[in-house]
Amino acid sequence: MTAPPLFFFTLNASAPVPQPILQVRGLKTHFPVRKGFLLQRQTAVVRALDGVSLDLHAGEVLGIVGESGCGKSTLARTLMRLTPQTAGEILLDGNPLAPDRHPRAMQMVFQDPYASLNPRHTVFDTLAEPLAVHRVVPREKIPARVGELLARVGLSPRHVKKYPHEFSGGQRQRVAIARALALEPRILIADEPVSALDVSIQAQLINLFADLVAQRGLALIFISHDLSVVKHISRKIAVMYLGKIVETGPADAIIGHPRHPYTRALVSAIPTIGGNTPRILLPGDPPSPLNPPAGCPFHPRCPFAAEPCRARIPQLAPDADGRLLSCLRAADLPAAL
């Protein structure tokens, strides 16, 4: 009996690139702050987001990382219309989102499920409310749909009469994920969803998110300050610093060959077996978004900063390997960590 022939498929170079489900262009979110006293009182501006642009495709997992205060959560809340934007544009399927419109196709899982779940509502009430308000299913079918949502996140239907305080932290987060899935969103935004949980529970929830993406084709924005967590689930990674994206590209390229000096410092902090990677310690603290430095926002802490870095603001531009990089000295940096 002869072996079956082998078939090789090549990607048509002329095939159109699918349009991103979500496009963010020049997004800014600024908060006015009044300082001083009486006649000397002035209004300053906190630049929480200062010109963020990104694309998200269907079925893609985009990890967003950076230190606390870099604007990750503000980005999530701005995308969800929980925080008003100052400038820029958010496109869903190529159509601009109105500033006051909450997109049903985009749902969010918050960091603290105990704070985001109503303590006076049972699990059934929590999951049934969005189903009833948005008329996802007829009222008589709501109990069955609640059971399906619980099963989807690994919980038993017998939990429907329990309150949030009767669950562990991991179980509460599963309820929060089930609530986010109730409206059958196409995009899920997870803001530090595992940071308050034990490592073993973190792994379970990361696997749950991965299964949801694989089985339902969800697009996922996974936000974390921990690059070691993000690398296990993300297909693409965007690194934020002081309200800006400084590097973005395929996860393997970002982790294996980081180009931006800030990304290099983050990657060097990932624990490794044997600990052979030298740790890059950055001097000082991140500047305040109330008073960002002139030029490149990272130059006060960058070991490679030169005079142009103190005067010019670098723009996110394609690097040699196709990633986007915001560094004036990218071509002069050593290739390895």
Disulfide bonds with the S-S distance in Angstrom:
none
